[in-house]
Amino acid sequence: MATQLSPAPDSTPNSQVETAAPRVTLRNSFAHPFDSAIAAARTCYSPHLVGPEEVTEKQRVNIGAGTYFGGHHTVYQHAHFEFGLENVSRQFVWSFLHAHPFYNSEQQSQRYVRLDRAQAYVPAQSAQFGSAERAIYEKAVTRAWEHYRELTRVLEPAARAILGDIWHVNAASHAKRVQKVERQSGKRAIEVARYVLPVAAFTTMVHTLSGIVLHRLWRMSAANDTPSEARHVIGEMVARVREVDPQFFDRFANEPMEEVPEFQQPPSDGEAFAREFDARLAGLTSRLIDFSPGAVGSMAAAYRAVVGLTEAECPDAEALDRMLNPARNPYRRETLNIGMHAPMMRPLDHANFTFAKKISHTADSQDQRHRMVPGSRPLLTLADTRSPDYMTPMLIRDNPRALEIYQQAMEEAWAAKNELLDRGVPREFALYLLPNAKSIRLVESGSLLHLLHKWTMRTCFNAQEEIYQASIEEVEQVRDALPELGRYIGPPCYLRAGISTPICTEGSHFCGVKVWLNFPNIERRI
């Protein structure tokens, strides 16, 4: 649990870290979530649609117990709860709240929101986290914010120069074009500078869950890198639901698991794991490690099954072209991502690809939002490294002064984290000091149907740098493995060129580069 707002008496005199208890509000909910679930269950065996007002106490007891304890949980999925979450850490969101596909979030962006104040999760004082440890922790957070501000100042002129060149803007250009470059260069600077901020940094979000998912999160709140924060935040979410309808939780003895099997082993040698994983990547950001070798034939056969054609009437190449060619299949040009609802697109679900990849904590926080391309992500408390282990954005790599600041920030973050560990602070708390740049090694799988959506969005130059690079590498490897697919994969402008207008779907956010003319052999500069 986080402590209350503003520097505590035992913090260092120059501490500027603002911290506060997580704030959980229930913005919207069902009027009668529990009775609605029982009514839904009754409807399965009733000649008419049963309403929640018809539910009796006996049915609440019998049907409630029968469905919940019997594993028939779909009835508890109807009720949804929309929460407002404030003062929660990005580490908690990444490690737990977004580590499954069954949610919806709109989260404050570190890419586009300048974080002027050092606001972060600070563990509550305890025998293992006393005033001395808190001083080390808060100093590290304060220093990270200082590096963030300095990097922003250093990077903004470089970003302005690159964007001005791309958009052909100079001092003689129209004032509005100059202003656009100014705005965008500021955003690019903070997007990159955020890599030095700690994963303890606060975030704000709207978060919606179904009732059964909230039950599961409450049960599994210890199965992540931030169990103390998770128990508190999920506990507050449960408490808000109980205020609306106590029955939804109180009818069942569902309490958090105190011991989860993942933590029955001691922390491993994180450096050895990292070396082995990186050797497997062989210099790539994302490496194809498994795929369906008969994918083309399987997808073609599935397409013929949908439309009732023989192989003679529709050979494999023709079936593939009908599904994937945006000139013949208008679903490919939709921005609504309706593939799962289009019968002729569902055959793409039969081709699967698995990648090993290494990206930063901040990039993976975006990558995991592609919920239909799930990944097996590390428990950082089990795979921690004593030595700095991080990713470096290209805008920093190309700027000597920025690189100097950045490397110092990385060294300081790991030194503070290690000092806390040496003092006996639990890894759960010490690892909050890791920067957004921290390397995350994961294995990710998806079907072609869902990867196509991801690759279409993330091979656009507006995509986050690391996810763009990973997507480009994935597309290239899929092209090599299954050449028949190559010409059908690319960003929206590539798919729409010569077919639909506008070519770019980003509107005023157009990157300024005619990517469609030379994809994928085109350089991304920022």
C-alpha angles and dihedrals in degrees: 000000000000122000127244126284124292134018114320122231091252096052122103115279094244095045113133099178116130116204134173142172114273111268117215122186128178104227099177137001145156116280095229107015098166098043089044089057092050091046090052090052091050091050089065089068101029131094088224139039107275118219126210090247089066095058116114129205091249090055091048089056100040103033092037093055093039095053099038100043093035091058096247092134103152090094089065091052094071094073114076129191124205112206133189110216123194132172095021121137125247088231090061092047093049097041098044122355095055097029093100133047101238105091144065124227138178104194134188107261121234087192094064106019116078109225104213097166128059101240116165147146112270118189118242115261114267142151089280096041109044133157094286092051091046090053091054091046096049093045089054092050092048092049091050090056091048090054089047092055093045093047090050090055093047097045100045096076091048092050090047092053094049095046092045089054093047093048094037092239123155139154091285094054124107113284093242092055090049090049091051091055090048092052095045095046089054090051092048090051095053091041089061098033090058089074089083096053116104121252084238088075114124123248135188125216151158107238126186127192138169118244096253092050090053089052089052094048091050090052094046101038092122094055098091144059094272107047096154093052092040094053090050098046096041089044089056091049090052090047091054090052091048089056089058097039119357091191094068090075107009094064089068133053094231110151129163117274108248096198121042120186096234090072097047088096127068120250111285131226098282094188092056092049091048093050093049093046093047092049088055090053090057093206097316127120091219125016127195105235101167139011143158104274092194092047098122094052093044093050092046092050090049091050091052089050090055096050099032100242132142124235089251090055094045117020119199095264092051092048090050092049092050091053101039109027107098090204090061101029113053091190087075090063096050118108092201093079095232096161096117089054095049112086093208092053098051093080087071087071090074095069114077134188131190125201135188108213143174121206136145125278090250094049092046090052085065096037093056090059086077087086096178089061098060124193139202101233127190128258097233091203087065098039102040120147127213092211123065111274113181149133123247122211117229094241087062095041090056095049115070095200093046090048091052092052091044096051090048089052091052094049092049094048094052093042091055092045092050092047090055091049090050088053090056098257110155114258089238089068101033093054092062085080093064111113127243085253092069111130115248118198115198145155116233132187136185144155120255089251093062097032089056089059091048094046092047091055098038102045087064113105089237090065119105108278100244096042088049091052093047091048093049090051092047092051092049092051093047089050089053094046096043109017091182089072099049103090093050097060126083147093122306093266091054093049095045100041110122091002111062138018135257093041092201115053093197095083111194089005092068107146092228094239124105092228093167092068095065111013125185095007096068130108122242109212103183 
